[in-house]
């Protein structure tokens, strides 16, 4: 995902400051992050400063305004995340820096159901992928050809056009159980570059958030947004 990108020099605060300056005021306001961002900057909470910037970027992607953020914004946020040892944030940032398209649950489940057809995967993950495909086949036989031909676009459109409304609960449960292994697989350096569309279909709909862990002495950690809510 780094091909063609330039990574500016700078320390953590420089990356965060520059990224903040690259956010248009209207985007900062419309995303509801103006106060959060100002508070994190004033208090020196670098983890949550980065988190607020990432939230703005994800919000912009969701509402079709990610084009308002320059490539350098995403690169700087990725560098800040890496500097603070939050590698989970980096794939999404780099994908958006490369101008990869918005992804939704249709893209995600299309990729999830067809992964065993393109790469060798662990047995347990293979089982979850197979179960998703079986749900799709049982719901509509028309998906058999889509699955066999690994037609991600057709499968994603089918899911958006009612299939996910019918199958959302079992598919979501399978995905939730498999997410950690799935994310590790598609973000591994060994994942084939020619299957980047599958990788991005998993990464794109699943940005991370910084949260406080439980316990007497809480620390910050990264969680996918649907666990962090």
N, C-alpha and C positions, 0 to 999 in steps of 0.2 A: 504493500500500500504506500510505500514511501517513494516510488518511482516518480521522478520529475519534481518532487517537492524540495524546497529550500528550508533549512532549519537554522534560524538566526541564533547568533550567540547571545548569551545573557544569563543572569541568575534567575532564581524563582520569582522574585518580586518584579524584575524587568519583564518577564514573560506575562505575568498576571496584569501588570500595569498596561503594557502595550495591548494585550487582548481587550482589556476594558475600554481603552481609548478607541478601539476599532469597532465597538458596538454603537450603532446609531442611537441617538437619544430616544427616538420614537420606538425603537425595538426594545430598548431597556424598559421604557415605561409600559408599553403594551403587554409585555411578558409578565408584568407585575413584580419585577425583580429590582426596581430602583432602590427601595429601602434596604432590602436584604444585601445588595451589593455594597451600598454605602456603609452599612453596619459592619460587614466583614472587613472592608478596607480599613475603617477607623479602628477596629479592634485587633487587626493583624491576624485574623483567623484565615490563614492561607488555604486550608483544606476547603472551608466553606466558601471562600472567595472563588476558588476554582469551580466548585460545585454550582455556584450561582451563574457563572459564565456558561458552564456546560448546559445548565437548565435553559438559559436564554437561547442557546443554539438549538437545542432539541425542540423547544417551543416554536422557534422560527421554522424548523423543518416540518413540524406538524401542521402549521397553518400556511405553508407554502411561501414563506418569506426568507428562507435560508440564503437566497441569492443576495440579500442585503448584507451578509457577512462575508468579508474577504477571506481568501485562502489563509492568509497569515493569522487570522483570528484562531482558526482551528489548529494550526500548527503550534501556535503559542500555548493554547490550552493543553494540547497533547504533551508539549514539553514540560509544562507545569505539573501535569498529572504524573508524568514519569519521574520528575524530580522529587515528588512527594511519595513515590512508591505506590501509586495507584494505577498500575498497568491496565486495569480493566477498562479505564476510560479511553485509552489510546486508540484501539481499533475504530471506534465510532468517530473520533475526532479526525483520524487520518482518512477514513472513508468520506467524510463530508469535505475535507480539504481537497479530495480528489473529485468532488462534485458528484459523488454517487447519488442515485435518486432516492427519494423517499420510499420507505418500505412499510408495509402494514402486515396485519395478521395473515392475510391471504398469501403474501410472498413467503412469510415465515413457515406456515404449515405446508406449502408446496415444496419448499426446500427440505423440511423435516421429513416428509413422507418419501422423498426420493434419494436421500443421502446414500443408502446402501447400494444404489445403482451406479454411483459414480466413484465411491472410495471405499476402502476397507475400513470398517469401524468395529469397536468393541462389541462383544456379544449382547450385553445388556442394552446398549444404545441401539443396536440393530433391531432388537425386539421391540423397543418403543417406536422406532420409525416404521416398522412393519405393522404395528397395531394402528398407527395413524392411517397408513395406506389402506388397511383393511376396513376401517370405518368409512373411508371415502368410497371404496368399491361397493360396500354394502348399501350405502346411501344412494349411490347412482352409478350403474354399470358403465355410463359414458366416461367415467374417470379411468377405466382400465387402460385405454389407449394412451391417455395423458400420462399416466404413471409409467407405463412401459417405455414410452418415448421420452420420458423426463422433460415434458413440456411445462416448464415452470410458469410461463405466462398464462397458458390455458388453465392450469390448475389454480393459480392465484385468482384469476377472474371467476372461475367456478366457485371458489370458496367465498369470494366477495358477494356473489350473486345468490346467496341463500344457503349454501352448504355449511358455512361456518355458523350461521344462525341456528341450524339444526344440530350441529355436531360440536358446538363450542365447548360444552362442559367436558366431555371425555377427551377431546383433543388438548384442551388446556391442562388437564390433569397430567396427561402423558408428557406434555412439554415441560411443565413445572418440575416433574420428577427427573427429567433428562437434562435440564438446562445446563447444569454445571459441566457435565461431560460434553454436551453439545458445543458450548461456548469454547471450552478448552480445545476441542477438535478443530473448529473452523478458524481459530486464531493462532493455531500452531504454525511455526515457520515451515513445517513439512506439509501443510495442507496445499494441494496442487493449485498453482496460480490460475490454471485454465478453468478452475471451478470457483472463481472469485464471486460469481453471481450467487452461488449457494451460500458462501460465507457471508456475504453482505446481507442476504435475506434473513440470516440469524442475528447478525450484529445490529443492523439498522433499526429494527423495532424494539431493541433491548438496551437502551442507554442505561448507564449506572448513575447512582446517587451516592453521596457521602452521608453516612448515618453514624450516630453514636451507638457503640456496642453497649450491652447491659453490664451490670456488675457494679461493685463498689468504686472501681476506678475505670470508668468508661474511656474507651479509645475510639478513634474514627476508623471506619471501614467502608468498603465499597459494596453496594448491593444493587442488583438490577432494580429498575424503578418500581416494578410490580411487587417486589418484596419490601421495598423501602417505604411504601405508602403507610 
